[in-house]
Amino acid sequence: PKRTLRVYLKYGGPNKIPAIDRLDRISRPGRRAYAGLDRMPRVLNGLGRAIISTSKGLMTAQRARKEHVGGEILCYVW
């Protein structure tokens, strides 16, 4: 079966300003970036999110710390 990831973008205010200011791709096919539990990234001192691919699925870095797993850093979002 084919899996699909749906992302719903949020816009606010009368001018429809996007809630996501920036998205940086970290891991690339030529250069994979991995983080263990002790080196899990924090984006903008907790204001942003890091998306991590773990053995338990996709999750934020904050949740990966709670579940005590490391993985591949896919992107930073803020």
Backbone bond lengths (Angstrom), bond angles and torsions (degrees), N, CA, C in turn:
res aa  C-N    CA-C-N  psi(-1)  N-CA   C-N-CA  omega(-1)  CA-C   N-CA-C  phi
1 P - - - 1.456 - - 1.544 110.64 -
2 K 1.302 115.73 144.27 1.456 121.92 179.98 1.525 110.01 -88.40
3 R 1.333 116.74 128.71 1.464 121.07 179.52 1.515 109.66 -95.28
4 T 1.321 116.15 147.00 1.451 121.99 -178.01 1.520 109.49 -128.85
5 L 1.315 116.34 136.76 1.456 122.11 174.87 1.517 107.32 -108.05
6 R 1.325 117.06 118.19 1.462 121.33 179.67 1.522 109.09 -103.51
7 V 1.292 115.95 133.26 1.454 122.41 178.13 1.513 107.90 -120.16
8 Y 1.318 116.71 123.43 1.455 122.01 177.62 1.523 108.07 -103.48
9 L 1.320 116.29 118.30 1.452 120.95 -177.87 1.521 110.38 -84.12
10 K 1.330 115.58 143.41 1.447 121.69 -176.88 1.530 109.41 -109.36
11 Y 1.314 116.43 131.12 1.454 122.85 177.46 1.514 107.95 -123.73
12 G 1.346 116.83 141.18 1.454 119.21 -177.27 1.514 112.85 -133.35
13 G 1.306 114.87 161.04 1.452 121.28 177.20 1.510 112.70 81.03
14 P 1.313 115.69 171.74 1.470 119.80 -178.98 1.535 112.84 -69.21
15 N 1.344 117.19 -24.32 1.465 120.80 -179.26 1.519 113.26 -91.45
16 K 1.333 116.93 3.41 1.468 122.66 -179.93 1.529 111.69 56.03
17 I 1.331 116.16 55.39 1.464 122.36 178.44 1.525 108.44 -77.75
18 P 1.353 118.76 130.87 1.466 120.57 -179.16 1.532 111.87 -67.32
19 A 1.329 116.23 142.70 1.463 122.20 178.83 1.526 110.92 -74.50
20 I 1.321 117.77 -29.25 1.467 121.97 177.97 1.519 107.89 -90.64
21 D 1.340 114.97 117.81 1.455 120.34 -178.64 1.522 111.32 -84.81
22 R 1.341 115.61 -38.86 1.464 119.63 -176.82 1.518 110.68 -154.85
23 L 1.319 115.76 147.91 1.457 122.78 176.47 1.526 106.92 -134.66
24 D 1.339 116.83 119.21 1.457 121.79 179.81 1.515 109.99 -111.92
25 R 1.322 115.81 124.11 1.463 120.49 176.93 1.530 107.94 -80.85
26 I 1.320 116.86 126.78 1.453 121.42 -175.61 1.523 110.73 -100.52
27 S 1.307 117.38 -55.80 1.460 122.20 -178.36 1.521 109.40 -85.64
28 R 1.320 116.64 129.39 1.457 122.14 -179.25 1.527 108.54 -126.06
29 P 1.321 118.52 162.89 1.464 119.79 -179.52 1.532 113.32 -57.25
30 G 1.315 117.83 -34.88 1.464 120.83 -179.91 1.509 114.14 -85.04
31 R 1.322 117.47 -17.14 1.463 121.12 -178.18 1.516 109.33 -146.85
32 R 1.307 116.02 98.29 1.468 121.79 179.08 1.525 109.25 -82.72
33 A 1.317 116.98 141.72 1.467 122.58 179.18 1.525 108.50 -119.10
34 Y 1.315 115.92 121.82 1.454 121.76 -179.29 1.523 109.78 -117.99
35 A 1.318 117.00 152.02 1.460 122.34 176.55 1.514 108.95 -137.86
36 G 1.315 114.64 131.21 1.455 120.08 173.38 1.523 109.77 -82.06
37 L 1.297 116.27 177.47 1.459 121.44 -178.17 1.531 111.24 -59.05
38 D 1.325 117.70 -39.19 1.460 121.40 -177.07 1.527 113.28 -76.94
39 R 1.338 119.46 -14.90 1.464 122.26 -178.42 1.528 112.45 -120.96
40 M 1.329 116.93 31.16 1.455 121.77 179.65 1.529 109.24 -67.99
41 P 1.336 118.90 130.37 1.471 120.77 -174.27 1.524 113.95 -73.66
42 R 1.327 114.78 151.69 1.465 122.98 170.80 1.523 105.85 -117.42
43 V 1.308 116.85 128.45 1.457 121.95 -177.09 1.525 109.63 -101.17
44 L 1.315 116.83 122.83 1.476 123.47 179.89 1.525 111.79 50.63
45 N 1.310 116.93 45.87 1.471 123.11 179.76 1.522 113.30 53.61
46 G 1.325 116.60 38.00 1.456 121.48 176.24 1.525 114.84 95.91
47 L 1.331 118.50 -5.57 1.459 120.75 179.20 1.526 111.91 -79.42
48 G 1.332 117.30 -25.78 1.454 121.86 177.94 1.517 110.68 -105.90
49 R 1.312 116.46 -177.14 1.465 121.85 -179.47 1.518 110.04 -130.20
50 A 1.317 115.54 144.68 1.459 122.36 171.31 1.527 106.72 -109.35
51 I 1.322 117.34 130.29 1.461 122.22 178.60 1.519 107.81 -96.81
52 I 1.333 116.44 125.06 1.457 123.36 -174.56 1.529 109.75 -119.72
53 S 1.330 115.81 137.02 1.457 121.11 173.08 1.523 107.52 -97.80
54 T 1.331 117.43 114.30 1.457 122.28 -177.12 1.526 109.88 -116.97
55 S 1.311 115.40 177.54 1.467 120.11 175.85 1.530 111.21 -68.83
56 K 1.339 116.81 -16.65 1.464 121.75 178.00 1.524 112.07 -99.02
57 G 1.330 117.44 9.08 1.457 121.55 178.66 1.518 112.42 108.92
58 L 1.334 115.90 -176.00 1.459 121.26 178.31 1.519 109.91 -75.14
59 M 1.335 116.38 137.16 1.460 120.69 177.06 1.515 109.52 -159.93
60 T 1.316 115.80 167.84 1.455 120.55 176.37 1.531 108.99 -76.66
61 A 1.321 116.06 162.21 1.466 120.21 178.64 1.522 110.96 -63.11
62 Q 1.316 116.63 -35.60 1.463 121.22 179.18 1.533 110.70 -61.70
63 R 1.314 116.85 -44.84 1.468 120.45 179.25 1.529 111.07 -69.55
64 A 1.337 116.92 -36.12 1.465 120.32 177.99 1.528 110.58 -62.48
65 R 1.346 117.03 -37.42 1.461 119.93 176.45 1.521 110.78 -63.37
66 K 1.342 117.21 -41.46 1.472 121.26 179.29 1.521 111.42 -63.94
67 E 1.342 116.89 -38.41 1.463 121.22 -177.35 1.528 112.81 -88.42
68 H 1.330 117.20 1.46 1.470 123.82 176.98 1.527 112.44 56.82
69 V 1.344 115.93 50.47 1.463 121.02 175.79 1.524 109.26 -132.51
70 G 1.319 115.95 152.60 1.456 122.35 174.04 1.513 108.23 -112.11
71 G 1.320 116.76 -179.80 1.455 118.94 179.35 1.505 112.69 174.19
72 E 1.318 115.66 -163.86 1.457 122.95 -178.12 1.526 109.60 -88.55
73 I 1.336 116.83 128.68 1.454 121.62 178.48 1.514 108.11 -81.45
74 L 1.322 117.37 114.91 1.460 121.14 -178.38 1.525 112.42 -85.98
75 C 1.338 116.99 -51.46 1.459 119.16 -177.18 1.530 110.95 -160.37
76 Y 1.339 113.70 164.66 1.468 122.23 172.58 1.522 106.72 -112.38
77 V 1.337 116.53 137.60 1.459 121.76 179.65 1.515 108.33 -129.13
78 W 1.353 116.12 132.83 1.452 120.39 171.63 1.499 110.49 -152.94
